Amino acid sequence: MPLPKPDVSNAKVEVAVDRRTILGEGPHWIERTQTLLWVDIFGPSVFLYDPATKTNVEYNLKDQLVKLGVKEDRRSVGVVVPIANDPDRLLIGTGSHIATLNLSNGEVEFKTEFSDGLDYTRFNDGKCDPSGRFWVGSMGREANAQIIDPEAGSLYLVDKGFAVPKSKVEKVSISNGLAWTADRKTMYYIDSIPGVIYAFDFDDESGCLSNKRTLITTSATLGAGAPDGMAIDTLGRLWVAGYNTPGVHCFDPSAPNEPPVTIKLPNAKCFTSCCFGGKNLDELYVTSAGKDDVSDNAGKLFRITNLDATGYPGQEYAG
């Protein structure tokens, strides 16, 4: 049966952080500190936002990446997640490296690296699965939002102990949103350029994927826009940020042909990812990009309340 549609008629949208990023991405709610991590991919910067004080601390990584010898077109940070039992360090995907960021001194330490035989791919979006393994995707060169080296990316699994990334899904154009069902049996995954939300059977014990299938092709509802990052709520609905769309779109995996419920966000059009947050996990934080959008709110961090949905906190890397 179809899931109930969220009543978003009273949804309230506000700008949480009035800072224009080049390519905002990767929001992650840290439940234990009630704070939000997010990134500017091409800053390259990691942010730590505290809603209680409305402070947004920036860790710019450019000097660190130059010091480490990273070439210019790979000086980026696509994703950040906390490390369990290690409050002073964060796990990041930067260029082709998995690294840690030390919050006390801003130092970046490389831990492992993917090797795909290409010198221009970079990490994009990522997330930890329910068992704390780190999943992170890559993509090729980006002339603009619609012109990407096709199928140059992959989705990688970084197991515990900063293991060497293992390719789990290949021939990906823009690796993006990830989500897991509450029973840990299904993983959802977005490749933005074909505009597809895929579903996989997921084995939580091993991290193995099987039975890949197309769940939703978004072109019918998002038009020329593309699905980007996503979050899953406690009912199993998928909240998808839309690039070159009016905002965030709630899809029902049990009724894939039904149009999504959309919440429009003002004065921006390139929305990149979203996550649930807040004390009751009933708020949605949404990142956006400024590089393809001249609108007043482009590149800023948004917060949506009264959206008739509750989600899950971000999963930390098991370390």
Buried (B, 14 or more C-beta within 10 A) or exposed (E): EEBEBBEBEEBEBEBBBEBBBBBBBBBBBBBEEBBBBBBBBBBBBBBBBEBEEEEBEEBBBBEBBEEBEBEEEBBBBBBBBBBBEEEEBBBBBBBBBBBBBBBEEEBBEBBBEBEBEBEBBBBBBBBBBBBBBBBBBBBBEBEEBEEBBEBBBBBBBBBEEBBBBEBBBEEBBBBBBBBBBEEBEBBBBBBBBBBBBBBBEBEBEEBEBEEEEEBBBBBEBBEEBBBBBBBBBEBBBBBBBBBBBBBBBBBBBEEEEBEBBBBEBEEBBBBBBBBBBBEEBBBBBBBBBBBBBEBEBBBBBBBBEBBBBBBBBBBBBBB
